[in-house]
Every structure is written in structure tokens, then in C-alpha cells.
């Protein structure tokens, strides 16, 4: 579903699309250079470290920072993050698309017509900025004591090179219930598919 070679370092937004439009959006952001800073996968089980728990907490806090969104399925992986954001007021399944081809969506979780003040890009940008600041604080307080050991499993926060997250993010507009269910299952199954993941650090970039 997400191909980092296809979507790396170029514009991945739809030209002319209003990303403050009500609807559901599947988003992926990646740690710079695919470094595994947020979690470990043991067997098929995901084990978040302190940095990963921070990322999860700040994701959940987005619904308090932005009143016009709802958060759906998400996963914090060792070196990336997947999450579905809903900008509330999405139309019911079967409603026709508008002239810009904006999503049909699924049944709304809030009354239609709720104003969205921010775009998906602005929300994801805030998420990346907040988590970067919190990560820097974590490094200052609890820096990893075995920085040069690539297999380190200590509880310290590993340093990163210049930027925590890659410059851009990838998104997919969820247009119907079938797509929503498929993507939700993809997110939930991500840890079990880690070895096959396009973002696994052993996958050729």
C-alpha cells in the first residue's frame, strides 16, 4: 500500500484538492533514514519504548488540539506511523462526489457542516513538530547510553540526525466504507507484517 520509493521526495498532494474538506484521510510519516527509534517488534508483538509512547500520546491529544477532527485506527511502528484522521461532517456513503472529486466518505461521527479550520497537512505538520520537540526533551533527559550499538534495547532515547521525521508525509483519501475497512485492517496487521514491510530498515531504499 505505501511505497516509499514511489512517494519519496516529490509532491504527493492532489492538485487543487481542499484538504480541509470533511472526509477521512489515511496518513503515514516516517522516521528520517528509517531509523527504528520508537518501538521493537518481538515475534508479531509491538513493544513501544518511551519515545513511541510519547508519539502515541501526542497523536491521541490531537483531537483536543483540533476540535474539528476525529481519530480512527492508528499504529506506532519502529520507524514509522500510520493513522486515520477524520475531518468531521463527511457525507454519507452513496452521496455523489462534488465537482473536485472529494471523498464520498463513510457515515459521519459528527453533524455535517462542522467547520474545519485546519488542513490535513497542517494537522500532520503540528503532530510532527510537537513530537520532535518532545523527542528532543527526551534525549536531553534520558539519552541512550549505547548510541553506537545498532541492536541496543536500553530504555534511553536514541539521538537522531538533524530531523526526526522525513520531510514529507504520505496520505490517501478514503472514499468509501470498503476502503476504510481495508485500510483499518492494514494498520492493525502492520506489526505482524513487519518483516515484509516496505519501510523495514533491511528493505533496500
C-alpha positions in Angstrom: 0.0 0.0 0.0 2.7 2.5 0.9 5.7 2.5 -1.4 8.4 4.8 -0.1 10.3 4.7 -3.4 7.2 5.9 -5.3 6.2 8.6 -2.9 9.6 9.8 -1.7 10.7 13.5 -2.1 8.0 14.8 -4.5 4.6 16.4 -4.3 2.1 13.7 -3.2 -0.9 16.0 -2.7 -3.7 16.2 -5.3 -3.5 19.5 -7.1 -6.5 21.7 -6.3 -7.8 19.4 -3.6 -9.2 21.1 -0.5 -7.5 19.2 2.4 -9.7 20.9 5.0 -12.7 19.2 3.3 -14.7 16.9 5.5 -13.7 13.3 5.0 -11.3 10.5 6.1 -7.6 10.5 5.4 -5.0 7.7 5.9 -1.6 9.2 6.8 1.9 7.8 7.0 5.0 9.5 8.3 8.5 8.0 8.5 11.5 8.5 10.8 14.4 10.0 9.0 16.6 7.4 7.3 14.2 4.7 8.6 15.9 4.5 12.0 14.0 2.4 14.5 13.5 4.9 17.3 10.0 4.2 18.5 9.5 0.5 19.2 10.6 -3.0 18.8 8.7 -5.9 17.1 9.1 -9.2 19.1 7.6 -12.0 17.1 4.4 -10.4 16.0 4.0 -8.2 19.1 4.7 -4.5 19.1 6.5 -3.1 22.1 6.7 0.7 22.3 9.6 2.3 24.0 9.2 5.6 25.9 9.6 7.6 22.7 6.9 5.5 21.0 4.6 6.0 23.9 5.1 9.8 23.6 4.2 9.7 19.9 1.1 7.7 20.7 0.1 10.1 23.5 0.6 13.2 21.2 -1.5 11.5 18.4 -4.4 11.0 20.8 -4.0 14.6 22.0 -4.6 15.9 18.5 -8.4 15.6 19.0 -8.1 18.0 21.9 -5.9 20.4 19.9 -8.2 20.4 16.8 -11.9 20.3 17.6 -13.0 19.5 14.1 -11.3 16.1 13.8 -11.9 12.6 15.0 -9.1 10.0 15.2 -9.6 6.4 14.0 -7.2 3.4 13.7 -3.5 4.2 14.2 -0.2 2.3 14.9 3.2 3.5 16.1 5.7 1.3 14.3 9.5 1.1 15.0 10.3 3.7 12.3 7.0 5.0 11.0 3.5 5.9 12.0 0.1 5.2 10.4 -3.1 6.9 11.3 -6.6 7.8 10.0 -7.8 11.3 10.6 -11.5 12.2 10.0 -12.4 15.8 9.4 -15.9 15.8 10.7 -19.0 16.4 8.6 -18.2 13.8 6.0 -21.1 12.8 3.7 -22.9 9.5 3.9 -21.9 6.6 1.8 -23.6 6.8 -1.6 -23.7 10.6 -1.8 -22.3 11.9 -5.1 -18.8 13.3 -5.2 -18.5 17.1 -5.6 -17.0 18.8 -8.6 -13.5 18.3 -7.2 -13.9 14.6 -6.8 -13.8 14.9 -3.0 -14.5 11.7 -1.0 -17.8 10.1 -0.5 -16.6 9.1 2.9 -18.4 6.9 5.4 -21.2 7.6 7.9 -20.1 10.8 9.8 -19.4 10.7 13.6 -20.4 14.4 14.0 -23.1 16.5 12.4 -22.4 17.7 8.9 -21.4 21.3 8.3 -18.9 21.4 11.2 -16.2 23.9 10.2 -12.7 22.6 9.8 -10.1 25.3 10.4 -7.0 23.3 9.5 -6.0 21.2 6.6 -4.7 17.6 7.0 -1.2 18.9 6.1 -1.4 21.5 8.9 -2.6 18.9 11.4 0.2 16.4 10.4 2.7 19.2 10.5 1.7 20.1 14.0 2.0 16.5 15.0 5.5 16.2 13.6 6.6 19.4 15.2 5.2 18.6 18.6 6.6 15.1 18.7 10.0 16.3 17.5 10.1 18.8 20.4 9.1 16.2 22.9 11.7 13.7 21.5 14.4 16.3 21.9 13.4 16.8 25.5 13.5 13.0 26.0 17.1 12.8 24.5 18.2 15.6 26.8 16.8 13.9 29.9 17.3 10.2 29.1 19.8 9.8 26.2 20.6 6.3 25.1 23.8 5.0 26.7 24.8 2.7 23.8 24.4 5.0 20.8 26.8 3.1 18.6 25.1 -0.2 19.2 22.5 -0.8 16.4 20.9 -3.6 18.4 20.5 -1.5 21.5 17.5 -2.3 23.6 18.1 0.1 26.5 15.3 2.4 27.7 17.1 5.5 26.7 16.1 7.9 23.9 18.3 7.4 20.8 19.7 10.6 19.1 18.6 11.4 15.6 20.4 13.1 12.7 19.1 16.7 12.2 15.4 15.8 11.7 13.3 13.2 13.5 10.8 12.7 10.7 11.2 12.7 6.9 10.3 16.0 5.2 7.0 15.0 3.7 4.2 12.6 4.6 2.0 10.3 2.5 -1.7 10.4 2.6 -4.6 8.5 0.9 -8.1 9.9 0.7 -10.6 7.3 2.0 -13.6 7.4 -0.3 -15.9 4.6 0.9 -16.6 2.0 3.6 -14.8 -0.8 1.8 -11.6 1.3 1.6 -11.9 2.3 5.2 -12.2 -1.3 6.4 -9.3 -2.5 4.2 -7.0 0.3 5.5 -8.0 -0.2 9.1 -7.1 -3.9 8.9 -3.8 -3.0 7.2 -3.0 -0.7 10.1 -3.9 -3.3 12.7 -1.9 -6.0 11.0 1.2 -3.9 10.5 3.2 -5.4 13.3 2.6 -9.0 12.1 3.8 -8.0 8.6 6.9 -6.1 9.8 9.5 -8.3 8.1 7.7 -7.8 4.8 7.1 -4.0 5.3 8.4 -1.6 2.6 9.7 0.5 5.5 11.6 -2.2 7.3 15.2 -0.9 7.6 16.5 -4.0 5.8 14.4 -3.2 2.7 16.5 -1.6 0.1 15.8 2.1 -0.1 
